[in-house]
Amino acid sequence: MGSGSGDRGWAERRPVLFPFLLSLLWPALSEPIRYRIPEEMPQGSVVGNLAKDLGLSVRELPTRKLRVSSEKPYFTVSAERGELLVSSRLDREQICGKKPVCAVEFEAVAENPSNFYHVNVELEDINDHSPKFMHNSFELQISESTLPGTRFILEVAEDGDTGLNSLQNYKLSLSPSFSLINKEKQDGSKYPELTLEKPLDREQQNYHRLVLTAVDGGDPPLSGTIELRINVTDANDNPPVFKQDVYKVSIPENVPPGTSVLQVSATDLDEGINSEITYSFYRTAQMFHLNSKSGEVTTLRTLDFEEIKEYSIVVEGRDGGGLAAQCTVEINIQDENDNSPEITFHSIVEIILENAVPGTLIALIKIHDQDSGENGEVNCRLEDKVPFQIISSSKSSYKLVTEGSLDREQTPEYNVTITATDRGKPPLSSSTTITLHITDVNDNAPVFQQSAYLVHVLENNLPGASIAQVSASDPDLGPNGHVSYAIVASDLEPRALSSYVSVSAQSGVVFAQRAFDHEQLRAFELTLQARDQGSPALSANVSLRVLVGDRNDNAPRVLYPALGPDGSALFDTVPRAAQPGYLVTKVVAVDADSGHNAWLSYHVLQASEPGLFSLGLRTGEVRIARALGERDAARQRLLVAVRDGGKPPLSATATLHLVFADSPQEALPDLSDRLTPSDPQAELQFYLVVALALISVLFLLAVILAVALRLRRSSSPTTWGCFQPGLCTKTRPVVPPIYNEGTLPYSYNLCVAQGGKTEFNFLKCNEQLNSGQDILCDDSSGALFPLCSSVESTSHPETLTAQAPPNTDWRFSQAQRPGTSGSQNGDETGTWPNNQFDTEMLQAMILASASEAADGSSTLGGGAGTMGLSARYGPQFTLQHVPDYRQNVYIPGSNATLTNAAGKRDGKAPAGGNGNKKKSGKKEKK
């Protein structure tokens, strides 16, 4: 046997496509990158710079993560330079067998973005295998009667190399009796035939030993040898003859063992034992069995097209005389569709955003079918209706991309089933399901459960209590769906907003920071915002209107009758001839509350003469119920209670002092007899004042007496001139003038006589008295030191002179009644308006009317300053009969009260009462 050696340390790389052309045309081409290297390169050898050929820079390698996707790791990619390196042994004969062209195909996978790059590495054969024979020797029996020219097929040597490195020819050692002929089969393989050159003579030489050498075409060539042992036998004239030199048959793969493939047949013209032919395989065939008698070839094992596609077997027929003949049986294995497609995923994207645009790459898919032809052609599709699609990248590579819009809130994940089906008959298919989780994007703004919120809160609520709660939902996940609340706008003052309400950022609960007051703040509106934590954040606004409900927390306030400036109660005069139904006066009260809490009713708690007067339940009007009797006292007292409609009701009281008199002069004596207050403190103060007055009077009398005695001694007549009748002296006012517009000042005489009787005599002067003027004059009564003083009364704004008494029928009309107690329909049990709006409007009208009446700037159907009362009650009934309510009117929501603007301009204090009213209590005397 021969041997050969070769240098395996060299390596050659020859890219088929130029890198420059590749970098320009790569986006539009699907051709793989091709390399050509010799087999058996050492591990770590550089095949080529894959990154450079793909147009990737070294800086991109860490992020692109270039790697090799292959079933068998023959190659790897250098992470530093992007070079394609040999990672395992490359044995061409082991990888490709006898294929004329051996190429290793695989995919290079890159990420960011993910993509497949097809690589084809062709392995060039090197002369690393020498021809080898199956046996060391080969025995051949040739009859001496064999004619020259007879040929004998010899054993064939095997060479794992291909091309020029494969077995090229056979050589025979020198022999005069034999020669060698090299023949070639249809597949290109060569086999030797031994030719007999001259007749053999067994008697001369019965044994021949030759050497057969098989030589390949490598450089240097390698060879293998076998020893031929030829035995010369006795004559057997006719060798067996096969009907065909070559038998060809095709059978499908996967036929069961024992299946008949074909039957060879040979004949021998000899007779007897020399004609009996025995069949055998020239070489051992592990996959087939040969019947030595019949020549039938059957299968021993299951055939697999994917492993071996063709078998070539030599069958020998030998007769009993030792003559033999050979034929070749070529068995072609037909492919059956027995392999389902295999689906493999590469580089699945982990994060799939729900706002991903159509065409976004999700995964790289590789499908492989081991069958060939139509059985290996595969169609790939997606099951069910999903927003994805399969795009073919190459013959066996596909891309899974998005096709429609994604919405995580509707479908958070997709089970995508990929089915690959070949074109075999019947077709085979396989399916693989992957679960794709959709990542949330902040694409949904918070949504409130209501479009607007309306909250009713009673006043005097507890500070810090919850008054409402808003709630908004966000279908997003994590921070994108976490909602926080805040107040972004309000109709309250920005500085005061935080002192009124606050909202919990987490729960949306709205808290009251203070106790609300319906009289100051009846309603306010907030704009609440719900905002998620996404980036960018989304928000939504909603309005929250808070209505502050009323509680009965304000007692009625009596506007009329009111106390005088010095705290004394006022009185009203009633004509003695007043008939039943006569309107005496009217109790006016207001309540700062609203609704039923401000619906007032009037009740008599105490009366001097029960049954003499009647009181309107809703109007507060005091009328004569029956005529005045002889036994009835001229001075009457009524204690009136004003109650509101709240639960529980609140009330206030007012005391009315009524005097029956036809003229003011008749009422004055009764006034001096009025009872003093029963308050012990008031009585003590009264006695102190009386004592001080007495001491002052005594001192004054002593001074006057001393002056008189001194003047009497001087006997000067001019000294008494000042006490002469008719002389008027101007002095400073004893009592400051306090009267309002529409009142007339009056004067009266106060005379002190010896009898100690007090009486009033009205003076008549030639010139008109001015405001704040006193008159001192002599009286003809002859009393000692008669002192007559004309004092202007400013604290009682009524006329006690010749002014005519007021009209007895001075009742207000239904539209002119002041205060909120007057009913609109004139009914004593008037109905309160049904809703809060009408109530508030009625209160506003009452207050506006009271304000205009006091200012005298507007009229209510009459002349200026009369509120239209003169037309109904006569010209003598002017604004002096209407009390000024404004100084005691409380305006809800304000700290101000209505006052007499005109009185302030004139430097006058507002009067304590108007109309036919007189102040009770004793007059101050000097």
HUMOHU-V592987 format. One record per residue. N is the residue number from 1. SS is DSSP state (2 for helix, 1 for strand, 0 for the rest). OMEGA is omega in degrees with one decimal (none if undefined). NEAR is the number of other ideal C-beta (glycine too) atoms within 8 Angstrom. Layout:
n = <N/N>
ss = <SS/SS>
omega = <OMEGA/OMEGA>
near = <NEAR/NEAR>
This chain:
n = <1/2/3/4/5/6/7/8/9/10/11/12/13/14/15/16/17/18/19/20/21/22/23/24/25/26/27/28/29/30/31/32/33/34/35/36/37/38/39/40/41/42/43/44/45/46/47/48/49/50/51/52/53/54/55/56/57/58/59/60/61/62/63/64/65/66/67/68/69/70/71/72/73/74/75/76/77/78/79/80/81/82/83/84/85/86/87/88/89/90/91/92/93/94/95/96/97/98/99/100/101/102/103/104/105/106/107/108/109/110/111/112/113/114/115/116/117/118/119/120/121/122/123/124/125/126/127/128/129/130/131/132/133/134/135/136/137/138/139/140/141/142/143/144/145/146/147/148/149/150/151/152/153/154/155/156/157/158/159/160/161/162/163/164/165/166/167/168/169/170/171/172/173/174/175/176/177/178/179/180/181/182/183/184/185/186/187/188/189/190/191/192/193/194/195/196/197/198/199/200/201/202/203/204/205/206/207/208/209/210/211/212/213/214/215/216/217/218/219/220/221/222/223/224/225/226/227/228/229/230/231/232/233/234/235/236/237/238/239/240/241/242/243/244/245/246/247/248/249/250/251/252/253/254/255/256/257/258/259/260/261/262/263/264/265/266/267/268/269/270/271/272/273/274/275/276/277/278/279/280/281/282/283/284/285/286/287/288/289/290/291/292/293/294/295/296/297/298/299/300/301/302/303/304/305/306/307/308/309/310/311/312/313/314/315/316/317/318/319/320/321/322/323/324/325/326/327/328/329/330/331/332/333/334/335/336/337/338/339/340/341/342/343/344/345/346/347/348/349/350/351/352/353/354/355/356/357/358/359/360/361/362/363/364/365/366/367/368/369/370/371/372/373/374/375/376/377/378/379/380/381/382/383/384/385/386/387/388/389/390/391/392/393/394/395/396/397/398/399/400/401/402/403/404/405/406/407/408/409/410/411/412/413/414/415/416/417/418/419/420/421/422/423/424/425/426/427/428/429/430/431/432/433/434/435/436/437/438/439/440/441/442/443/444/445/446/447/448/449/450/451/452/453/454/455/456/457/458/459/460/461/462/463/464/465/466/467/468/469/470/471/472/473/474/475/476/477/478/479/480/481/482/483/484/485/486/487/488/489/490/491/492/493/494/495/496/497/498/499/500/501/502/503/504/505/506/507/508/509/510/511/512/513/514/515/516/517/518/519/520/521/522/523/524/525/526/527/528/529/530/531/532/533/534/535/536/537/538/539/540/541/542/543/544/545/546/547/548/549/550/551/552/553/554/555/556/557/558/559/560/561/562/563/564/565/566/567/568/569/570/571/572/573/574/575/576/577/578/579/580/581/582/583/584/585/586/587/588/589/590/591/592/593/594/595/596/597/598/599/600/601/602/603/604/605/606/607/608/609/610/611/612/613/614/615/616/617/618/619/620/621/622/623/624/625/626/627/628/629/630/631/632/633/634/635/636/637/638/639/640/641/642/643/644/645/646/647/648/649/650/651/652/653/654/655/656/657/658/659/660/661/662/663/664/665/666/667/668/669/670/671/672/673/674/675/676/677/678/679/680/681/682/683/684/685/686/687/688/689/690/691/692/693/694/695/696/697/698/699/700/701/702/703/704/705/706/707/708/709/710/711/712/713/714/715/716/717/718/719/720/721/722/723/724/725/726/727/728/729/730/731/732/733/734/735/736/737/738/739/740/741/742/743/744/745/746/747/748/749/750/751/752/753/754/755/756/757/758/759/760/761/762/763/764/765/766/767/768/769/770/771/772/773/774/775/776/777/778/779/780/781/782/783/784/785/786/787/788/789/790/791/792/793/794/795/796/797/798/799/800/801/802/803/804/805/806/807/808/809/810/811/812/813/814/815/816/817/818/819/820/821/822/823/824/825/826/827/828/829/830/831/832/833/834/835/836/837/838/839/840/841/842/843/844/845/846/847/848/849/850/851/852/853/854/855/856/857/858/859/860/861/862/863/864/865/866/867/868/869/870/871/872/873/874/875/876/877/878/879/880/881/882/883/884/885/886/887/888/889/890/891/892/893/894/895/896/897/898/899/900/901/902/903/904/905/906/907/908/909/910/911/912/913/914/915/916/917/918/919/920/921/922/923/924/925/926>
ss = <0/0/0/0/0/0/0/0/0/0/0/0/0/0/0/0/0/0/2/2/2/2/2/2/2/2/2/2/0/0/0/0/1/1/1/1/1/1/0/0/0/0/0/0/0/1/1/1/1/2/2/2/2/0/0/0/0/2/2/2/2/2/2/2/0/0/1/1/1/0/0/0/0/0/1/1/1/0/0/0/0/0/1/1/1/1/0/0/0/0/0/2/2/2/2/2/0/0/0/0/0/0/1/1/1/1/1/1/1/1/0/0/0/0/1/1/1/1/1/1/1/1/1/1/0/0/0/0/0/0/0/1/0/0/0/0/1/1/1/1/1/1/1/0/0/0/0/0/0/0/1/1/1/0/0/0/0/1/0/0/0/0/2/2/2/0/1/1/1/1/1/1/0/0/0/0/0/1/1/1/1/1/1/1/0/0/0/0/0/1/1/1/1/1/1/1/0/0/0/0/0/0/0/0/0/0/1/1/1/1/1/1/1/1/1/1/0/0/0/0/0/0/1/1/1/1/1/1/1/1/1/1/1/0/0/0/0/0/0/0/1/1/0/0/0/1/1/1/1/1/1/1/0/0/0/0/0/0/0/1/1/1/1/0/0/1/1/0/0/0/0/2/2/2/2/0/0/1/1/1/1/0/0/0/0/0/0/1/1/1/0/0/0/0/0/1/1/1/1/0/0/0/0/0/0/0/0/0/0/1/1/1/1/1/1/1/1/1/0/0/0/0/0/1/1/1/1/1/1/1/1/1/1/1/0/0/0/0/0/0/0/1/1/1/1/1/0/0/0/0/0/1/1/0/0/0/0/0/0/0/1/1/1/1/1/1/1/1/0/0/0/0/2/2/2/2/0/1/1/1/1/1/0/0/0/0/0/1/1/1/1/1/0/0/0/0/1/1/1/1/1/1/0/0/0/0/0/0/0/0/0/0/1/1/1/1/1/1/1/1/1/1/0/0/0/0/0/0/1/1/1/1/1/1/1/1/1/1/1/0/0/0/0/0/0/0/1/1/0/0/0/1/1/1/1/1/1/1/0/0/0/0/0/0/0/1/1/1/1/0/0/1/1/0/0/0/0/2/2/2/2/0/1/1/1/1/1/1/1/1/0/0/0/2/2/2/2/2/2/2/1/1/1/0/0/0/0/0/1/1/1/1/0/0/0/0/0/0/0/0/0/0/1/1/1/1/1/1/1/1/1/1/0/0/0/0/0/0/1/1/1/1/1/1/1/1/1/1/1/0/0/0/0/0/0/0/1/1/1/1/0/0/0/0/0/0/0/0/0/1/1/1/1/1/0/0/0/0/0/0/0/0/1/1/1/1/0/1/1/1/0/0/0/0/2/2/2/2/0/0/1/1/1/1/1/1/1/0/0/0/0/0/1/1/1/0/0/0/0/0/1/1/1/1/0/0/0/0/0/0/0/0/0/0/1/1/1/1/1/1/1/1/1/0/0/0/0/0/0/0/1/1/1/1/1/1/1/1/1/1/0/0/0/2/2/2/2/2/2/2/2/2/0/0/0/0/0/0/0/2/2/2/2/2/2/2/2/2/2/2/2/2/2/2/2/2/2/2/2/2/2/2/2/2/2/2/2/2/2/2/2/2/2/2/0/0/2/2/2/2/2/2/2/0/0/0/0/0/0/0/0/0/0/0/0/0/0/0/0/0/0/0/0/0/0/0/0/0/1/1/1/1/0/0/0/0/0/1/1/1/1/0/0/0/0/0/0/0/0/0/0/0/0/0/0/1/1/0/0/0/0/0/0/0/0/0/0/1/1/1/0/0/0/0/0/0/0/0/0/0/0/0/0/0/0/0/0/0/0/0/0/0/0/0/0/0/0/0/0/0/0/0/0/0/0/0/0/0/0/0/0/0/0/0/0/2/2/2/2/2/2/2/2/2/2/2/2/2/2/2/2/2/2/2/2/0/0/0/0/0/0/0/0/0/0/0/0/0/0/2/2/2/2/0/0/0/0/0/2/2/2/0/0/0/0/2/2/2/0/1/0/0/0/0/0/0/1/0/0/0/2/2/2/2/2/0/0/0/0/0/0/0/0/0/0/0/1/1/1/0/0/0/0/0/0/0>
omega = <179.4/179.1/178.1/179.3/178.6/179.3/-178.9/-174.8/-176.8/178.4/-179.5/178.4/-179.5/177.2/-178.8/-179.5/177.3/-178.6/-178.2/178.2/179.7/-178.9/179.9/-172.2/-174.5/-178.8/-175.8/-176.0/173.7/179.1/178.8/173.6/-173.3/173.0/176.1/-178.0/175.2/176.7/176.4/173.8/-178.8/176.8/-178.2/178.6/-177.8/175.6/179.8/177.7/-176.1/-178.7/180.0/-179.8/176.2/-179.8/-179.8/177.7/-179.2/179.7/-178.4/-172.4/-178.8/-177.8/-178.7/177.0/-179.5/-178.8/-177.5/175.5/-177.5/178.9/178.8/-173.5/175.7/-174.2/174.8/-177.8/178.0/-178.7/-177.4/-175.3/-177.4/179.7/175.9/-174.6/175.9/-177.0/178.5/-175.4/178.6/178.1/-174.9/-176.8/178.6/-177.4/-172.0/-178.4/-176.3/-179.6/-179.9/178.5/-179.4/179.9/175.9/-179.3/178.0/-178.8/170.3/-176.0/175.5/-179.8/176.0/2.0/-179.1/178.6/175.0/171.5/-175.4/-176.9/178.5/179.2/179.2/-179.2/176.8/-178.4/170.9/-175.5/-179.0/177.3/174.6/177.1/-179.1/173.7/-178.8/-178.0/177.7/-178.6/-178.7/-178.6/-177.9/177.7/-177.9/179.6/179.7/179.5/-178.9/-176.6/175.3/-175.9/178.6/-176.6/179.9/178.7/-179.3/179.3/-177.2/176.3/179.5/176.5/-177.7/-179.8/179.6/177.2/179.8/-178.9/179.2/-179.0/-175.4/-180.0/178.0/176.9/-179.0/176.9/-173.6/177.9/-179.9/-174.5/-174.9/173.8/-175.3/176.9/176.2/179.1/-175.4/178.3/-179.6/179.8/177.6/179.2/-176.7/178.0/-177.8/172.1/179.3/-177.1/176.7/-176.2/-179.0/-177.7/179.1/177.8/-175.9/-178.6/178.8/-178.3/-177.2/-176.8/178.0/179.2/-179.0/178.5/178.1/-177.8/175.2/-174.6/175.6/-176.7/-178.7/179.2/-0.8/-178.7/175.0/-174.7/174.9/-174.6/174.2/-179.6/177.8/177.7/-174.2/174.9/179.7/-177.3/-179.5/-169.5/171.5/-162.7/-172.9/175.8/176.5/179.8/176.7/179.4/179.0/174.7/-179.1/175.1/178.5/-179.1/176.1/178.6/177.8/176.2/176.9/173.3/-176.9/176.2/-178.5/179.0/-179.5/-180.0/176.4/178.8/177.2/-177.7/177.7/179.6/178.4/-176.5/178.6/179.5/177.4/-177.1/178.8/178.7/178.4/-173.8/176.4/-176.8/178.1/174.2/178.3/173.1/-178.5/177.3/-173.8/-174.6/-173.9/176.8/-179.0/175.6/-174.5/-179.2/-175.6/-178.1/-179.5/178.5/178.6/-179.2/175.4/-176.8/177.7/-179.6/-179.6/-178.8/-177.6/178.2/179.5/-176.2/-175.6/176.5/175.6/-174.2/175.9/179.7/-178.4/174.7/-176.0/178.4/-176.5/179.5/178.1/177.4/-175.9/174.8/-176.5/173.3/-178.9/176.6/178.2/-176.8/179.3/-178.3/178.9/-177.7/174.4/179.4/-177.4/179.7/176.0/177.5/178.1/-176.7/179.4/178.9/176.5/171.4/175.1/179.2/-177.4/-177.0/177.8/-178.8/-178.6/176.7/178.8/-178.5/176.2/-178.4/178.8/-177.9/179.5/-176.9/172.8/-174.0/176.1/-178.3/-177.9/175.4/-175.8/177.8/-178.7/179.9/179.3/178.9/179.8/177.0/-169.7/170.0/-176.6/-179.7/177.6/176.0/179.0/-178.8/179.8/-179.0/178.1/177.1/179.5/177.9/-179.9/177.9/176.8/-176.2/-176.1/-177.5/-178.0/177.0/173.5/-176.3/176.4/179.9/180.0/179.8/179.7/178.0/-176.5/-177.7/177.5/-180.0/-177.7/179.7/-179.2/170.6/-174.6/179.1/-179.8/-178.5/176.5/-177.2/177.2/-175.8/178.4/179.6/-3.8/-178.4/175.2/-178.7/175.1/-177.1/176.2/-178.7/174.7/178.8/179.9/178.8/-178.5/179.7/-175.1/173.2/-178.1/-178.5/178.9/175.9/176.6/-179.9/178.1/-179.9/177.9/178.4/176.6/-178.1/176.9/-174.6/175.0/-179.4/176.6/178.9/-177.7/177.7/179.4/175.4/-179.0/-179.5/177.7/179.6/-179.2/174.5/174.3/-177.7/177.5/-179.8/178.2/-175.3/179.5/-177.5/172.2/179.5/179.2/-179.7/178.2/-172.3/172.1/-173.6/178.3/175.2/-176.0/-179.1/179.0/174.1/172.7/176.6/-177.8/-179.3/-177.6/-175.9/-176.4/179.3/179.0/-174.5/172.4/-179.2/176.1/-177.3/-176.2/-172.6/-176.9/178.6/179.7/-178.5/173.1/-178.2/180.0/174.3/-178.9/177.9/-177.7/-178.2/178.1/-176.5/-176.1/179.9/171.9/-174.4/178.6/171.4/-179.0/-179.4/172.0/-173.0/177.6/-175.6/-179.8/178.9/-1.0/-177.5/176.0/-175.3/175.8/-178.2/176.3/179.9/177.0/179.8/-178.1/176.2/-179.0/-179.6/-175.5/168.7/179.7/-177.8/178.2/177.0/176.9/178.9/-176.5/176.3/179.3/3.2/179.1/177.9/177.7/179.6/-179.9/176.4/-179.7/-178.7/178.8/178.3/178.6/177.3/-179.1/176.8/-179.4/-177.5/-178.7/-178.1/177.2/-176.6/179.7/-179.8/-178.6/180.0/-178.2/175.3/-178.4/178.8/176.8/177.7/-177.8/178.3/-178.8/179.1/180.0/177.5/179.1/178.7/-169.7/172.7/-173.3/-176.7/176.6/178.7/-176.7/179.4/177.1/178.4/179.3/178.5/-180.0/-179.3/173.6/-177.5/177.6/-176.1/-177.3/-175.1/-176.5/-178.4/177.4/-178.1/176.3/179.4/178.5/-179.5/-179.5/178.8/-178.4/-177.5/-179.7/178.8/179.0/-179.5/-178.4/178.3/177.7/173.4/-173.4/174.4/177.3/-179.4/174.5/-176.5/-179.1/177.8/-2.2/-178.3/173.4/-173.2/173.5/-177.8/176.8/-179.4/178.3/174.2/-175.6/-179.8/177.1/178.5/178.7/179.1/179.5/-179.2/179.3/-176.2/-174.9/178.6/180.0/-177.3/-177.7/-178.3/-177.1/-178.4/175.6/-179.4/-179.4/-179.6/-179.0/-179.5/178.8/178.7/178.7/178.6/-178.9/-179.6/177.3/179.6/-179.9/-179.9/178.9/179.3/-179.9/179.2/179.7/-179.7/179.1/179.0/179.7/178.9/178.8/178.9/-179.2/179.6/179.5/179.8/-178.7/178.5/-179.6/179.2/-180.0/179.7/-177.8/179.4/178.4/-178.8/-177.7/-177.2/-177.9/-177.7/-176.5/-179.2/179.9/179.3/175.7/179.4/-178.2/179.4/177.7/174.9/178.8/-177.2/177.8/179.7/179.9/-179.4/175.7/174.1/-173.8/178.7/179.4/178.5/-179.2/175.6/177.9/-179.6/176.6/-179.1/174.3/-174.7/178.4/-178.8/-177.4/-177.7/179.9/179.9/-180.0/177.3/-177.9/173.5/-179.6/-177.5/174.6/-179.4/179.6/-178.4/-175.4/179.8/175.4/179.0/177.7/-176.6/175.6/179.2/174.0/-177.7/-177.9/178.5/-177.4/-178.1/179.3/179.8/178.9/-178.6/176.1/-178.1/178.0/179.5/175.3/-176.0/178.3/-180.0/177.7/-179.4/176.5/-175.9/172.1/-176.6/-180.0/178.9/-175.6/-178.5/-177.4/177.6/-177.8/178.0/-178.2/179.5/-177.6/179.7/176.3/169.9/-176.8/-179.9/-174.4/-176.7/-179.5/176.1/-177.4/-174.7/180.0/-179.4/-175.8/-176.3/177.6/179.8/-179.4/179.3/-175.6/-178.4/176.7/179.9/-172.5/-176.0/-176.0/-179.0/179.4/179.3/-178.8/177.6/-179.7/178.8/179.7/179.4/-179.5/-178.5/178.9/179.2/178.7/179.8/-178.5/-179.1/-179.2/-179.9/-176.0/-176.4/-179.8/-178.1/175.2/177.8/179.9/179.0/-179.1/176.2/-178.9/-177.6/178.8/-176.0/-177.4/-177.5/-175.9/-172.2/177.6/-176.8/-179.0/-178.3/179.8/-178.8/178.3/179.3/-177.0/179.6/176.7/-175.1/-165.1/-176.5/-179.4/-178.7/178.4/-179.0/-179.7/178.9/-178.6/177.0/-174.5/172.0/179.1/179.1/179.4/-178.4/-178.9/178.3/178.4/-179.0/-177.7/-179.5/-177.4/174.4/-179.5/-177.7/179.8/178.8/-179.5/178.4/-179.4/-176.3/176.2/-178.8/178.1/-178.7/-178.8/178.0/176.4/-176.6/174.7/none>
near = <9/10/7/12/5/11/4/8/5/6/9/8/10/6/12/6/9/6/9/6/8/12/9/6/8/9/4/4/6/5/6/8/15/11/15/11/16/12/13/10/10/6/7/5/10/9/14/10/10/16/15/9/12/13/7/11/6/8/5/9/15/7/7/10/10/13/8/13/10/10/2/5/8/11/15/9/14/9/6/6/8/15/12/15/12/13/8/8/5/13/8/14/11/5/10/10/6/5/7/5/6/12/9/13/8/11/13/16/16/13/9/7/6/11/8/14/12/13/16/11/16/12/14/10/13/12/14/9/12/11/14/11/15/6/7/6/8/12/7/11/10/13/15/13/8/11/7/8/6/10/9/10/10/13/11/8/12/9/13/6/14/11/8/7/13/10/12/9/8/13/8/15/8/3/9/4/8/12/8/12/8/9/8/7/10/3/5/6/8/12/11/14/11/14/12/16/8/7/8/12/8/10/5/4/8/6/8/11/8/11/10/18/12/16/14/19/10/12/6/8/11/16/14/13/11/15/11/15/11/13/10/14/12/8/7/14/8/10/11/13/8/13/7/7/5/8/11/7/10/7/13/8/13/8/9/6/7/6/9/8/10/10/8/15/7/14/8/14/6/12/4/7/7/14/12/9/11/9/14/9/11/10/8/4/10/6/9/14/8/12/10/6/6/6/13/9/16/11/15/8/7/9/12/9/13/7/4/9/5/8/10/10/14/13/18/11/16/11/19/8/11/10/14/11/12/11/14/12/15/12/15/10/15/9/12/10/12/7/10/8/14/8/12/8/11/12/9/8/9/3/5/13/9/12/7/8/6/8/6/9/12/11/13/16/15/14/14/8/14/6/15/6/7/8/14/10/9/12/8/12/8/11/7/5/2/7/8/13/8/12/8/8/9/8/3/7/14/12/13/14/12/14/7/6/5/13/7/12/7/4/8/6/8/10/7/12/10/16/11/14/12/18/9/10/5/5/9/12/10/10/10/8/8/10/8/10/7/13/9/11/10/12/6/12/8/14/9/11/7/7/4/8/10/7/11/6/12/9/14/8/11/6/8/6/8/8/11/10/8/16/7/14/8/15/6/14/6/7/7/14/12/9/12/10/15/9/12/7/5/10/4/8/5/6/5/8/11/7/6/11/12/8/13/10/6/6/6/14/9/17/12/16/10/7/9/12/9/14/9/7/9/6/8/11/10/13/12/16/11/17/12/18/8/10/4/5/9/12/10/11/9/14/10/15/12/13/10/14/9/12/11/12/6/11/8/14/12/13/14/12/15/11/8/12/7/5/5/9/9/15/13/14/13/12/11/8/5/12/7/8/6/12/12/11/11/13/17/13/17/15/13/9/15/11/11/8/14/15/9/15/10/15/10/10/7/6/12/8/9/4/6/12/14/7/13/12/9/14/13/17/12/16/12/15/8/7/7/8/6/3/3/10/6/8/12/15/11/14/12/16/11/18/11/18/12/11/4/5/9/11/10/11/10/11/10/14/13/16/15/13/13/7/7/11/7/9/12/10/7/12/12/7/6/10/4/8/6/7/6/6/6/10/11/8/8/9/8/8/8/8/8/8/9/8/8/8/8/8/8/8/8/8/8/9/8/8/8/9/8/8/10/7/6/7/5/6/6/5/7/8/8/7/6/8/7/6/10/9/8/5/8/5/11/8/11/6/11/10/9/13/8/10/12/6/10/10/12/12/11/11/13/9/9/5/4/6/5/7/5/9/9/8/11/3/9/2/5/4/9/5/7/8/11/13/13/11/10/10/10/5/7/4/10/4/8/12/8/14/11/13/10/15/10/11/11/8/12/12/8/9/8/3/8/5/9/12/8/8/7/12/8/11/8/10/6/12/12/16/15/11/15/13/13/7/7/6/8/8/7/12/7/9/7/4/6/8/6/9/13/9/8/11/12/8/8/12/12/8/11/16/11/12/15/12/10/10/5/6/11/11/8/10/7/6/10/12/14/13/16/12/7/11/12/8/5/10/12/11/13/11/12/11/12/13/15/12/10/9/13/8/9/9/7/6/2/5/9/12/9/13/8/9/12/9/6/6/4/11/6/10/12/10/13/14/12/9/14/14/12/10/8/4/4/5/5/4>
